[in-house]
C-alpha cells in the first residue's frame, strides 16, 4: 500500500509537536455538540439562528471531508427518497451531514437513530430514518473494532435467515467486509492463503521481537476523515505525525544545499503543473503518452536541471513520485496518473504506535478465518459459489467476495468458472501494478537525528535513482531503533534479484557515507529483513497505478460484481483511494453493503432452490455421528474430547446424557388431546424413544463425573456443583458460542461441502450448528478455537 501522498511535501516543520491526536479533528464539532447527550440537546435548543447556520456549515465541511458533496445527493441516496424530497434535497442533506458529524464526534460508541432524533426536530424523523439507515448500511457510521462494535449482530437486530459469504483474502478489505457482514447478520468465512492476516499490510517484529517493523503498508496518509484514524481512536492507539523535515544527502555524505533543494523542489512541481497543461492541450493523444516521457520533454523544452547536481536532485523527486505510485514513470499514464488527487484525504500523515498489525488483529477479532487456504478456483453461477483451495478442499456458499490483489488477478493464478466478463479482464490487464521494496534494520541505538522521521539520499545513476533513495525512521513508534530504506521504480525490480546480504551491505555503505564524515559511527544492525513483494505469489507486487492506456474507469470496472454472486474489493477497486490502506478498508465496507442488498433480494427464493448436500445432515444426525464412538462412557453419560490435546485437563469437550421415554412422561395435569401433538414440539419429543441433553464440559469435569456412584449423582454434580446447564440440541450451539465467546468461529455455512464426519480437531470442538432452530433445513459445522 502507498505510504506517501502523490506529491510528498518536504517543507520544514512549522511546529515542534511530534505526536498527533486524531480526536483533535473533531474538537470544533465537540465544542458545540458537547460530551453528554443531555448537554447536547439543551445546547441545540438554545442556539440562535446564526449559530445554527454556522454549525450547519461546519457539519457540511465534515461531510465534505468524508467524501460527500455539500449540496448534492450521492447517486445511491436518490432512489431512497420520495420524488419531492429528491428534487429538493436540502433538508435531507442537512440531516445526513448532521448524522455524519455526530458520529465523527465520538466513533467509540454506536450512534443509534434514537439519539439523532433527540437532536433534530420531530418533523424530520422520516429523513433521519432514511439517512441513518443509508449511512449505517454503507459503512459511513457505526463501524469499527472497539468492544462496542463486535463482529456479531447487535442484540436488537431482527432475526432472519442469513446468506452465507466466502471472503477470499484476510487483508484490510476482506477483514473490513467480513466484520461488517457479520454485524449485518450474515454467515461469513474468510479464506486466507498466508499463515497470517493483513496481506500487504505486514508488521513483523525484529531485534528479539522488541521492535515493530512495517514491511508493507506503513503510513496513514491524511488523517482527516480517514477510517484508519477512527479505528485508532476506538482502540486508544496514539498516532505520530510524520514530520515534514526531510534533509537530502549526496552519495558522498554532503548535505544538499538548501537553495538547490528548494530550487529543484519548485522545478519538480512546476514540471508536474505543465504536464497537466500538456495533457489538456494534447487531449486524446495524451492517452498514449507516459508521464515520464511528458516530464522529460518538458524538462528539455524549458532547459531545466541541466547540471549534474540539479539532475540528481530532480531524479530524487522523480523517484519519490515513482514510490508514491509503485510504478516507473515510463509506465504511468500522463492523462490519468493523478485522477484520484481530488479525493486525497487532508491532514497529517501518521505512524501508528506499535505498528499497523494492531489494527489488523483488531479487525480479526471475532471474524472466522482459515489460514493457509490458497484459493485456486472460483466457480460462480445462479446457484451460488464454489471455491477450491490448494489441496482440493471445496467450500460452497451463496456469495463470494474476492479481495485478491490486482497482481494475482493479472497472473491468472485463480481460475474463474465461468470466466470473468471481458470488460473486467481488459481492465485487469490495462491497470498497472507496481513494486516497492524495503530493507528494514534494527540497530542497537539511534545514531541518526532523532528529530526527523525521513531523510533522503541522491544517486548518481538515473536507472538507480530509486535505490535506497528514502529512509524512514520508526524509533518514535516501533519500540526500537528502526530504519527502513525504500527501493522504488526500476531499482525495485532489480532489487528482487539481489542477495539480501549484498543489499544490506549497500545500505550500510550509504549510511556510513552520510554519518561517517560527521564523526558518527554506524553500528551493525541487530537484525535486518529485505522484502520481495514482486516475487510473492500471493500479491505479485505492491499496489496499483494507472498505466498508459488505462484510466480511473478501470478501477470502477474491477469493482463491478458478477451476477450478484461474485464481488470484488481491494485497493485496486477503489477509484477514489487506490494504492492506500484506507482505500482497501473502504472498499470492504462498500462491498459489504452491496452483498447485504444482494442477499436480501434473493432471500425468498434461493434457499428454497438449494438441495441439501449429501454430506450435510440435520443436526441430530450429525451429533449421533459425533457420539458414535465416544471417548468416555458411563451409565447414561458419554463424552467426546479433542484427540489433539487428550492430556490437557481443560481440553474442551461435549457431554451427552441419554434419557428414555419413560423419564419424560407428561405430568398428570397435562393432557394431549386430538392431533395437538402434531403442533406441539414437546409432545412430539415425548413420543421419541430417547431424548438427548447436552453440556459443554472440560476433561477434568468429565473425570469428576465418572467418579460419582450413579447417574443421579452425576446430574446433581453437573448442575449444582459445576453449575453446568443442560441443553437440548437446538440450544447447544448458542450456549457453545457464549462459552467460547473469545474464540474464533470457523465454519458457519449451510452450503459448505464438508465430506467428513465432524470430529474434534486441532484442539477445537467441532459440533453441528442448528441453523435457525432447525427451520431452514441445511446445516453445517461450527468450529470453536
Buried (B, 14 or more C-beta within 10 A) or exposed (E): BBBBBBBBEBEEBEEEEBEBBBBEBBEBBBEBBBEEEEEBEEBBEEEEEEEEEEBBEBBBBBBBBBBBEEEEBBEEBBEBBEEEBBEEBEEBBBBBBBBBBBBBBBBBBBBBBEBBBEBBEEEBBEBBBBBBEBBBBBBBBBBBBBEEBBBBBBEEEEEEBBBBBBBBBBBBBBBBBBBBBBBBBBBBBBBBBBEBBBBBBBBBBBBEEBBBBBBBBBBBBBBBBBBBBBBBBBBEBBBBBBBBBBBBBBBEBBBBEEEBBEBBBEBBEEBBEBBEEBBEEBEEEBBEBBBBBBBBBBBEEEEBBEEEBBBBBBBBBBBBBBBBBBBBBBBBBBBBBBBBEEBBBEBBBBBBBBBBBBBBBBBBBBBBBBEEBBBBBBBBEEBBBBBBBEEEBBBBBBBBBBBBBBBBBBBEBBEBEEEBBEEBBBBBEBBBBBBBBBBBBBBEEBBBBEEBBBBBBBBEEEEBBBBBBBBBBBBBBBBBBBBBBBBBBBBBBBBBEBEBEEBBEBBBBBBBBBBEEEEBEBEEBBBBBBBBBBEBEBBBBBBBBBBBBBBBBBBEBBBBBBEBBBBBBBBBBBBBBBBBBBBBBBBBBBBBBBBBEBBEEBBEEBBEEBEEBEEBBBBBEBBBEBBEEBBBBBBBBBBBBBEEBEEBEEBBBBBBBBBEEEEBEEEEEEEEEEEEBEEEEEBEEBEEEEBBBBBBBBBEBBEBBBEBEEBEEBBEBBEEEBEBBBBBBBBBBEBBBEBBEEBBBBBBBBBBBBEEBBBBEEBBBBBBBBBBEBEEBBBBBBBBB
